[in-house]
Amino acid sequence: MGTVRGYRNPYTDEMTDAAPPSRHHSTDVPAEYWAFYQYLDHRYATTVVLTFRDIEALLGFSLPNAARIDRDWWTGTVAGADRHSEAWAAARRTATPNLAAHTVAFERAP
């Protein structure tokens, strides 16, 4: 992916050079997906629906083409895929994409 220059604070929307704050439990969320994980983890709604643009704004970079055309990219079942799905899995959510609408519903896992 590239060099990470810090993370975006989901509350202030400011970039910082500091490492993301550690949680009381460990996660395997890649650094470039940390702000996205934080956003989903701190939502109280059972279902959070985000547009691709919303997600890209949280990430600070564009989604890959596979995210726009392949439902499996969102389910984490793509062979050889990076660890992007750990962002919502660590936030205890499942992803259901609507590729035609360019949205993804992140539902809290039971």
DRENDO-1510 file (C-alpha; in Angstrom, 1 decimal, always signed):
<recs>
REC; n; res; u; v; w
REC; 1; MET; +0.0; +0.0; +0.0 .
REC; 2; GLY; +2.5; +2.7; +0.8 .
REC; 3; THR; +4.0; +4.5; +3.7 .
REC; 4; VAL; +1.5; +5.5; +6.4 .
REC; 5; ARG; +1.9; +9.1; +7.6 .
REC; 6; GLY; +0.0; +8.8; +10.8 .
REC; 7; TYR; -3.7; +8.4; +11.2 .
REC; 8; ARG; -6.8; +10.5; +10.9 .
REC; 9; ASN; -8.5; +11.2; +14.2 .
REC; 10; PRO; -12.1; +10.2; +13.6 .
REC; 11; TYR; -13.4; +12.8; +16.1 .
REC; 12; THR; -11.4; +15.8; +15.0 .
REC; 13; ASP; -10.8; +14.8; +11.4 .
REC; 14; GLU; -7.2; +15.9; +11.9 .
REC; 15; MET; -4.1; +14.0; +10.7 .
REC; 16; THR; -1.4; +13.2; +13.3 .
REC; 17; ASP; +2.0; +11.7; +13.1 .
REC; 18; ALA; +1.5; +9.8; +16.3 .
REC; 19; ALA; +0.7; +6.1; +16.2 .
REC; 20; PRO; -2.9; +5.2; +16.6 .
REC; 21; PRO; -4.0; +4.9; +20.2 .
REC; 22; SER; -3.8; +1.3; +21.5 .
REC; 23; ARG; -7.0; -0.4; +22.6 .
REC; 24; HIS; -7.4; -2.5; +25.7 .
REC; 25; HIS; -7.5; -5.5; +23.4 .
REC; 26; SER; -5.2; -6.2; +20.5 .
REC; 27; THR; -6.3; -6.0; +16.9 .
REC; 28; ASP; -4.6; -6.9; +13.7 .
REC; 29; VAL; -5.9; -3.9; +11.9 .
REC; 30; PRO; -3.4; -2.6; +9.3 .
REC; 31; ALA; -2.2; +0.9; +10.1 .
REC; 32; GLU; -3.7; +2.4; +6.9 .
REC; 33; TYR; -7.1; +1.1; +7.9 .
REC; 34; TRP; -6.9; +2.2; +11.6 .
REC; 35; ALA; -9.1; +5.4; +11.3 .
REC; 36; PHE; -11.8; +3.4; +9.4 .
REC; 37; TYR; -11.7; +0.7; +12.1 .
REC; 38; GLN; -12.0; +3.4; +14.8 .
REC; 39; TYR; -15.0; +5.0; +13.0 .
REC; 40; LEU; -16.9; +1.7; +12.8 .
REC; 41; ASP; -15.9; +0.7; +16.3 .
REC; 42; HIS; -17.3; +3.9; +17.8 .
REC; 43; ARG; -20.7; +3.8; +16.0 .
REC; 44; TYR; -23.6; +2.8; +18.2 .
REC; 45; ALA; -25.9; +2.0; +15.4 .
REC; 46; THR; -26.4; -1.7; +14.6 .
REC; 47; THR; -26.0; -0.9; +10.9 .
REC; 48; VAL; -23.8; +1.8; +9.4 .
REC; 49; VAL; -24.2; +2.4; +5.7 .
REC; 50; LEU; -21.3; +4.3; +4.0 .
REC; 51; THR; -20.7; +5.3; +0.4 .
REC; 52; PHE; -17.4; +4.5; -1.3 .
REC; 53; ARG; -16.6; +8.2; -1.0 .
REC; 54; ASP; -17.3; +8.1; +2.7 .
REC; 55; ILE; -15.0; +5.2; +3.1 .
REC; 56; GLU; -12.3; +6.8; +1.0 .
REC; 57; ALA; -12.5; +10.0; +3.1 .
REC; 58; LEU; -12.0; +7.9; +6.3 .
REC; 59; LEU; -9.1; +6.1; +4.7 .
REC; 60; GLY; -7.4; +9.0; +3.1 .
REC; 61; PHE; -6.9; +7.1; -0.1 .
REC; 62; SER; -8.9; +5.6; -3.0 .
REC; 63; LEU; -10.4; +2.1; -2.8 .
REC; 64; PRO; -8.9; -0.3; -5.2 .
REC; 65; ASN; -10.9; -1.2; -8.3 .
REC; 66; ALA; -11.7; -4.7; -6.9 .
REC; 67; ALA; -13.7; -3.0; -4.1 .
REC; 68; ARG; -15.9; -1.4; -6.8 .
REC; 69; ILE; -16.5; -4.5; -8.9 .
REC; 70; ASP; -16.1; -7.6; -6.7 .
REC; 71; ARG; -18.4; -8.4; -3.8 .
REC; 72; ASP; -15.8; -10.9; -2.4 .
REC; 73; TRP; -13.4; -8.0; -1.7 .
REC; 74; TRP; -15.8; -6.9; +1.0 .
REC; 75; THR; -16.4; -10.4; +2.4 .
REC; 76; GLY; -12.6; -11.0; +2.9 .
REC; 77; THR; -12.7; -14.1; +0.7 .
REC; 78; VAL; -10.5; -12.9; -2.1 .
REC; 79; ALA; -7.5; -15.1; -2.5 .
REC; 80; GLY; -4.3; -13.1; -2.0 .
REC; 81; ALA; -6.1; -10.0; -0.7 .
REC; 82; ASP; -4.5; -7.7; +1.7 .
REC; 83; ARG; -5.9; -7.5; +5.3 .
REC; 84; HIS; -8.4; -4.7; +4.6 .
REC; 85; SER; -11.3; -6.7; +6.0 .
REC; 86; GLU; -9.8; -6.8; +9.4 .
REC; 87; ALA; -10.8; -3.1; +9.8 .
REC; 88; TRP; -14.5; -4.0; +10.1 .
REC; 89; ALA; -14.0; -7.5; +11.5 .
REC; 90; ALA; -12.1; -6.0; +14.4 .
REC; 91; ALA; -15.0; -3.6; +14.9 .
REC; 92; ARG; -17.2; -6.7; +15.1 .
REC; 93; ARG; -19.1; -5.9; +11.9 .
REC; 94; THR; -19.9; -7.7; +8.6 .
REC; 95; ALA; -19.8; -5.9; +5.3 .
REC; 96; THR; -22.6; -6.2; +2.7 .
REC; 97; PRO; -21.8; -4.2; -0.5 .
REC; 98; ASN; -24.3; -2.8; -2.9 .
REC; 99; LEU; -21.9; -2.3; -5.9 .
REC; 100; ALA; -24.6; -0.7; -8.0 .
REC; 101; ALA; -25.3; +2.0; -5.4 .
REC; 102; HIS; -21.6; +2.4; -4.4 .
REC; 103; THR; -22.5; +1.7; -0.7 .
REC; 104; VAL; -21.6; -0.8; +1.9 .
REC; 105; ALA; -23.7; -1.7; +5.0 .
REC; 106; PHE; -21.6; -2.6; +8.0 .
REC; 107; GLU; -23.8; -4.6; +10.4 .
REC; 108; ARG; -22.8; -5.4; +13.9 .
REC; 109; ALA; -22.1; -9.1; +14.3 .
REC; 110; PRO; -24.1; -10.8; +17.1 .
</recs>
